[in-house]
Amino acid sequence: MNDPCMQKIITSFSTKYGLTKTEIMVEIEAVFSTILSQWYRLEVMAFFREDLQLEAVAYNNANGVIKQCLVDISKMMGLGTFKKHLERALAKAALLKQVNRYKLHEQGLLWGEITNCDHEHNLYIETEIIPGELVQAICPLNRIGLHERNDRAFMVGQRRAFHLRQVAPVLLNGTPRLKIVVDRVSKTLVETLLRSHLVPDGERLKIRCVKRYVGHKSLVLATKRLPKATIVAVDKELKERVQVEIVKTLP
């Protein structure tokens, strides 16, 4: 019969960290294996049996002969240390899982609300990379066009379009955190904004911004004529002229 106490622990961690029960079990095994190996200065492998009992085996190489010895986890002291390391490992695993999901959307278009501006004039944006999941991104000052840095359209509470530049895990005071960087100066932002106004037709034509002079003009190549309303909408959002040239194929 499965251990109901361990089932409860695994379910609790699964809910807290957004990981599957299998992922939780893998992290528990890894943490116990690592710490026990350090304590015993031997290779120790911890694993779950089919009944969800956690078992640990120490492997000792004595003159070329491998000897195995069961480690009685239930009689060990310092389980609080295990919990501390486990919580850290689970937080890291949850973060990496989130990063991997969000990385699929890098280089895409994001709309977000400006929620803060720090003393270095970096903007903080509340947005959704995946619908229903609010996250905070940062738009560094050097990723904002000179013509927009003091614009009322970039005050707190305004909603603007951004290019999703980077999603990465970072450590903040030893705690894993999600870092999301967006910008307003990328050529890709011009392309994704144009496509966003062309759905579903935007998927069938090819667009490439070959040059961008931020705040002045963007030079775009397209394999089909773009509606004037689309170009005007992007002009208005970026506050720069979008010049489109029709070509048979993109270089």
N, C-alpha and C positions, 0 to 999 in steps of 0.2 A: 504494500500500500504506500502511496506517495506521502511524503512528510508534509502535513498540512501547514506547519509553521513555516517551512521553507517556501512552500507555495505562496503563502501570504506575503512573505518578504519579497519574493520575486515579482509578484503582482504589484506590490506597493512601489517598488523601484521602477517598474515598467510604466506605471501611471505618472510618476514624478518626472521621469526623464524622457518619456516619449520613445522608448526603445522596446523592441519585441522581447518576449520572455527568453527566447533563445539568445538574443544579444546580451541580456542581463546575465544569464548563466555563463556565457563565455567570459565576460568581464570578471565575474566572481572567481571563476577558475584561474584566470590569469593573475589576479591580485594575490590570491592565496598562494599560488605557485611561486610567484616572485618573492614575496615576503618570507615564506617558509624556507626558500632556498638560501636567502640571505642569513636567516637566523641559524640554520643548521650547517651552512657552508657546504651544502650538498645539493645535488639536483633533486628538487621536490616537485612532483606533479600532483596538482589537486584537480579533481574531476567529480562530476555528479554521476551517481549510480542511477539506474532506472527508477528507483524509489525516491529520487531526489535527495538522498543522503549525500552530503559532501564528504569525500574521502581524499586523503592525501598519502602519497607513497614517496618515501625517500630512497634514492638510488645511490649506493656507495660502491665505488670501484676499488676493491681491495686486491692488489696484485693481479690485476687483469680479470678478476672475478666480480661481476656485478651482483651486489646483494641488495635486496629490497626489504624495506621496513615500513610498516604502517605507522602513520603519525596520528595520534589521538587528538583531533582538533577540539573536541568538547572539553578536554581537561587543560587546554592551554590558557595562559593568562594574556592579558593585553589585547582582547578582542576589539577594544575601542580603537586601537591602532589600525586594525584591519578595516574597521568601518570608515575611518578617516581616509585611508588610501582608496577604498572602494568608492566612496562618494566622489572623490577627485577623478577616478578613472571613468566612472559613469558620466560625470559632467563633461569630460573630454570626449567620450564616445558619442554622447548626444550632440555635442557641438559639431564634431566632424561629420556626423550624419546630416545635420542641418546644412552645413557648408556644402557637402556634396550635392544636396538637392538644389540649393540656390545657385551653385556654380553653373548649372545647366542653362541658367538665364543670363549669365554674363554677356555683355555687349548688347543687351536688349534695352528697350525703352521702359522707363519708369515714370509714373506721375506720382508726386508726393507733396505733402503740405510742409512748409517751412515752420518748424517749431521753436527754433532757437538760433542765436548767432553769438558765438563766443567772443572773447576779447581779442582774438586773432582774426576775427571776421570770417571764420569758417561757418558754414551753414549746416544745421542739423535738420534732417528730413524724415518725416514719418511716412512710410510707404508700405506697399505690399508687393513682394517679389512673387509670392504665390498667393492667390486670392484667399482672404480670410486670415492671413498671418501677418499681423502688423510688426514691422521691424523699424529700427532707426538707422539711417544712413548719414554719412558725412560728405559734404561737398566742400573740399578745401578751397581756400581763397584763390589759389593759383589755378583752380579748375573752373573759375567763373570769369566770364569775359569782362574786360575793363569797363565796357559800356553798361554792364548790369550790376556792378558792385554797389552802387548807391541808388539803384532804381527802386521805386516804391513797389514794383512788381515782385521784389525779392525781400519784402518785409515779412515778419512772423505772421502766419495765418494765410499767406498766399500759396496757391497750388501751381506748381510748375513741372515741366517735363525735364527728365534727366537721363543721361546715359549711364547704365550700370557698368562701372569700370572694373570693380574688383570685389570679390567675396573671399574672405580669408579668416582663419582662426588666429587669435592673438592671446597672449597672457597679460592680464591686468592685475597687478599685485598678486601674482601666482594663481589667479583664477582664470579659466578659459573663457574667452568672450568672442562674440561674432563681430567682425569688422566689415562694414559695407561702405565702399567708396563710390560716389557718383560724380559726374561732371556735366558741365554745360558747353565744353569746348571741342568735343570730339566730332570728327566727320561722320562717325556712325550715327550720332544723334540726328543729324540732318536726314540721313537715309531712313532711319526707323520712324521718324516723325512723318515723313512723306508716305511711307508704307501704311502707317496707322490710319491715314485718311483714305486709303485706297482699297481697304478690305471689302470683298475678297479679291478684287482685281489686282491688288498690290502683290499678291503671291505669284501672279503669272507674268509680270514684267520685271525686268532687272533694272536696278538703280544703283549708281555708285557716285558718291561725292569724291571727286578727284582732288579738289582743293577747297580749303576753307580759310577765309580771312575773317576771324571771329569779330562779329559786330559790324561787319561791312558787307561781305559777299561770300556765297558758297557756289562753287561750280559743280553742277551735277550732270551726269550722263544717264540717259534712260532709253530703253528699247521701245517705248511707246510714249505717245503724248500724254502728259499729265494734265488733269483738269485745273483750270486757273484757280478755282476755289481752294484746291489742295495746296498749291504753291503759296497763295496768299495767307492761308492759315499757318503755314510753317514760317513764312516771313514775319508774321505777327508774333509768334511764340519766341522766335530767336532774335527778333529785332535786327534782322539783316536781310539783304536781298538774296533770293535763291534763283540762280540762273540755270535753266535746264536746256540741255542740248540733246536732240533725238539722234540716236545712232543705231545701226543695225545690230551690232554686237559690242559688248564692252571689251575694252583692251585688257 
